[in-house]
């Protein structure tokens, strides 16, 4: 995966991290106290929790056409791809 793919896939984390970096520089230049850094730490934790909670979960492969049809009718997004070695 190239650097542009990483930026594209994780753009919300890159932008959030850049914003937190800018806030850290501003806090450092102002010689902020514990409250400012505490808020910064809470924002960092919120960004990390959001990033970890939004990761894609691998699903079990379908083993029959009936399972594919049931997933299709479930109302949830379904990505189906077929692979063949031939």
Buried (B, 14 or more C-beta within 10 A) or exposed (E): EEEEEEEEEBEEBEEBBEEBEEBBEEBEEEEBEEEBBEEBEEBBEEBEEEBEEEEEEEEEEBEEEEEEEEBEEEEEEEEEEEEEEE
